[in-house]
C-alpha cells in the first residue's frame, strides 16, 4: 500500500484516495472499514482493483513484467464492468425464467381438481394420466390408461379429458375443475368450437358427461403446473 506504484495506483483509481492518509496500519482492517462505506457495485470494483494490484505485483516479482498504472486501471475497470453486466443479465434471465414457471394451485372451496395429460409411444401406443386432488393438495385418486390408436396429439388430449371426467364421475365427485396443458383442447371445450377432426368426438363426449356434474370447468395451464399428470401419462406407456 505504501510503495510508490500502489500510491499512484489508488490516486488514479475511480476512488481517488491517498493510501498514506489512512488511519489504519493494518491492511485488512482498512479494507473492511472502506468496504462498509461502499454499495454493492462500488465494493465489487474495489475488490477487483485489490485483486488486480496483487496480480500486478506478482507479475513484476515472478516475471519481471510491468504494466503502466493507467493501462492496468483501464483494463481492470473494464473487467469489472463486463462482469457486472453479465451478472445483471443473468439475474434478469433467471427472473424471467422464474416468472414463466406456473405452479399447481389447489381448487377452491369444496371443488376437486383433476389434472389430465396424454402421451404417445412407439407402435401407436397411447397413454393418458389423471390425478385428482382436494383443496389441501391431498391426492384423492390417480388413474392411468394405455391403448393402441392412430390418433393425433389433440385427439389423445381430448380423450384424456373425457377419461378424467369419467374417473371423477365413477368416484362420485360432482364438483370438479379440469386442468390440461393442451390449449387447443381447452379452448375447444370452453368455446364448443367444432374441430374438423376426430378430436371433436371426445370434445362432445366430455360436454355430454360434464352436464351430469353439479359444476365442472375446463382450464389450460402450463406444463409446469401439470407435471403430475404429465408423468402419469408417460408412466402409462411403460
N, C-alpha and C positions, 0 to 999 in steps of 0.2 A: 504493500500500500504506500510505502514511503519512498520507493525508488522514483527516479525522475520520469521513467516511462509510465508508471502507474499514475503518478500525479497528473501528467499530461493527458493520459487516457481518460481519467474521471473528469478533468476540467472540460474536455471536449465532448464528453458523452452527453446524451439528452438530459442528464440530471444536473450537469454543470456545477459540481461541487468540488471543494478542495479537501483531499483526504487529511492533510496536515491540520485542518481546523477541527477535526473530530475530537470529542471529549474522551471517547472510549479508546483505550490502548489495545484491548482485545478485539481481534478481527471478527470473531463470532458474535460477540456482544454488539458490536457496531452494526453488523448485517441485520441482526434480529431487530434492533431498535429502528433502523432505517426502513425495514420492511413493514413495520407496523404503521408507518406514515403513508404507505402506498396502497393504491387499489389493486385489484387482481391483475389487470393488464400491465400496470407500471411495475408491479412486483415480478411478473414474468420477464419483462425486459431487463430489469435489474439483475435477476439471477442468470439470464442469458449472457449479460455482459461480464459477470463474475466468471462464469464458465469459459467464456471466450478469452478473458485475460489469463486464466490459468493455462489454456491451450497455447496462447502466445508465448507464455513463459516457458512451457515445456518444449515448444518448437525451437526456441532460442538455445535452451540448455542442452538439448539432446541432438539437435540437427544443425545448430548454428544458422537458422533461418529467421530473418527478422522481417516483420510486416509493419508498414507505417501505421501510426495511430489512426489517422483519418480513414485509410483504406480498411483497416480492421473494424473500426466502429461502423462504417457504412455496411460492411458485409454482415456483421452480427445483428445490426438493427433490421436488416433485410431478412435474415434468418428468422428472427423473432416475428416479424410481420407476416411472413408466409406461414409460419407455424400457427400463429393466432388466427389467421384467416381460415386455415384448414380446419382447426378445431371448431370454429364458429359454424363453418359449413357442415361439419359432421353433426353438430348439435341440432342444427335446423333439419337435417335429413332424418335424424333419429326422432325428432318431434313430429315431423310429418308422417313418418312411418308408424309411430305410436298412435297418432290421430286417426290413421287409416284402419286401425285394428278395432273391430267391433266385438264386444264380449256378449256372451249369452246372458240374458236377463230373465229372471223368474216371471211367471204370469201374474196378473193382477187378481186380487180378491180370491174367489173360490174357483177360478178357472184353472185348468191344467194346460200345460204347453207341450205340444208334440212336435218334435223336430224330425224331419224326414230328409232322406237323401238317397241317391241311386248311384250305381257303379256299373261299369262294363268290363267284361273279362274276355278271355280267349274263347274261340269256338261258339260265339253268340251267347255265352253265359252272362246273365244279368243279375244284379243284386240290389236289394233295397234294404234300408235300415230305418228303424223307428225307435225313438226314445221319448218317453213321456215323463215329465217332472212336475211337481207341485210348486206352490209359491215359496216354499222353503228350499227349493232346489233339490229336493229328495226325488230319487228315481222311483216312479210308480210301476213302469213296465218297459221292457226292452224287447224288440222283435226284429228278426232278420229273415229274409227270404231270398232264395236264389232260384233262377229258372232260365230256360233257354228261349230266346226270342230274337228276331231280326228287327228290333225297334231302334229308332234313333234316340239320342240322349233326351230330348224333350219329352218323348213318349214315355220313356222309363221314369223320368222325374214325375210326370203326371200320374203314372201308375203308383209311384211311391206315395204320393199324397192320398190317393184313393185307399191304398193299403193301410196307411197310417190312420185314416178315418175309420176304416173297418176294425182295426185293432182297438181303437178307443171305444167304438160302439159295443164291441163284444165284451169289453171290460166294464161296461156300464158307465163310462164317462160321457156326460152330456153337455158340458161347457168347456170347449177346447179352443186354444189358439194354435193354429198350424203355422209352422215356420219352415221355409225351404230356401236353398241358395240358388234356385233357378228363377231368375227374374221373368223370363218368358212365361213360365207356368204360373207364377204368382199373378202376373198381370192378366193372363187369360182367365184365371179363376175369379179375379176381382171385377173384371170388365165384362165377363161372359162372352169374350171375343171368340168367334169361331175360327179355329186354326184349320188350315186346309191340309190336314194330315190325320194320321191315326190318333194323335195326341188328343184331339177333340173328344174322342170316345171316353177317355178317362176323366177329362175335364167335366163332361156331362155326368159321368157316374159319381164323381166327387160332389157335384152340386146336388144330385138326387139324394145321395146318402146324407149330405150335410143338412138338408132340410128336416131330417128327423131329429137333429140335435136341438137343445134349447138355445144354444148360441155357438157359433163357430166363426172363426176368422182365418184369413189366409194372408201371410206376410212374407215378403222377401227379406232375407238377411245375408250378410256376407259370410263367406266360408268360415271365417274365424269364429263366428257366433253359432256355427252349425257343425262344429268339429266332431261332436259325439256321434251324431247321425252319420256323418261322413265316414268315420272309422267303422261303424257298424255295417254300412253298405259295402265297404271293402271286405269286411270280415265274412260277409255272406258269400263271397267268391271263393273262400278257402275250403 
